Amino acid sequence: MKIASIASFKPISAVSMIFIIMVALLPLAYANAGDHPPSVWMMPPPINNGRCFRDLFIHPNEWKETRSRIDGIGYADHWLNTQFNNQELKTWFAQLKSWHIKLGLEVGAVKPWSAQGAKTFQIERKMWDRFQSLGGHIAEIAMDEPFCSVRQDLKKPDSYAVEQTADFVALVRKHYPQVKIGDIEPYPFFSLKELEWWIVSLNNRLAQLHVRGLDFFRLDTNWVTFSLYNQGTWSQVKQLEMFCRSRHLPFSLIYWASEFPAAQRLGLADDATWYTSIMQEGYDYALAGGSPDQYVIESWVDGPAHTLPETGHFTFTRSVLDFCRRFVKEKH
């Protein structure tokens, strides 16, 4: 083998050096993610009257490997309540239990249709009690962007969001003490500093009420804006991850097809758009050194059209399986 002289080597650009360093640090980032392997949740789209969710239970043999890779299945509580009858839910909850897969719900807390946390709780608990009566063990609930809703929809002060969200959390803690509760908020709709303020303020208010704080914080990134509009960066998302970890607050990240709605308007979106998009988000955040405590592969867009089989091209379970193979440690 011929060894080149030192003089023959070309200098490495600053960009290339940064990339090399980031790749080299990836194993360290994963090693420092926490004492336990990250959890994986999947949330299929609620399109076609819940067909994507229903198929998981009707055809269980078509996603066996994907099941072995995930910890939980999530769904919005109002869709779970309206799309499926009692017998379906009773059968499916029993299947989840036999598979050792947890049930999670995405729920309102402060919304235009219910601007008070206590009122929202009274509305939603009827659904949760129905699920529990049918054998559904609710492992966790994630509040759907109460801070954002107060600022964007209700046009009320940020302090109102803190107060009403804390009231909601307090009632959940009182009546469902076994259920973990976390919050979802969008980025870069909120800046890094605003999100840090929100987390601290909400947990401080809960402490004043003698209520346990959040069990996790989940970020909904509109990541297509990072490159299209120069709004937000993955490095800031990583900073938020480290901020949460410094406060012993598990950091959860949603993986979704951020550009799907815009591509759909142009007639360019299909199931391949979904698949390639969540894989791209996986690469982007991993290269930023990111390693969330909880991966949430979630679709609320009009795709992918099919959940199964996991061996199919661009199905929802195929995307979850390939994502886990590439980016997530084994569960065991």
Secondary structure, DSSP 8 states (H G I E B T S, - for coil): -----GGG-----HHHHHHHHHHHHHHHHHHTS-SS--EEEEE---HHHHHHHHHHHH-GGGGHHHHHH-SEEEEEHHHHHHHS-HHHHHHHHHHHHHHT-EEEEEE-SSBTTB-SHHHHHHHHHHHHHHHHHTT--EEEEEEE-HHHIIIIII---HHHHHHHHHHHHHHHHHH-TTSEEEEEEEETTS-HHHHHHHHHHHHHHHHHTT----SEEEEEE-THHHHHS----HHHHHHHHHHHHHTT--EEEEE--TTHHHHHHTT---HHHHHHHHHHHHHHHHHTT---SEEEEE--SS--S----TTSSS-HHHHHHHHHHHHS----
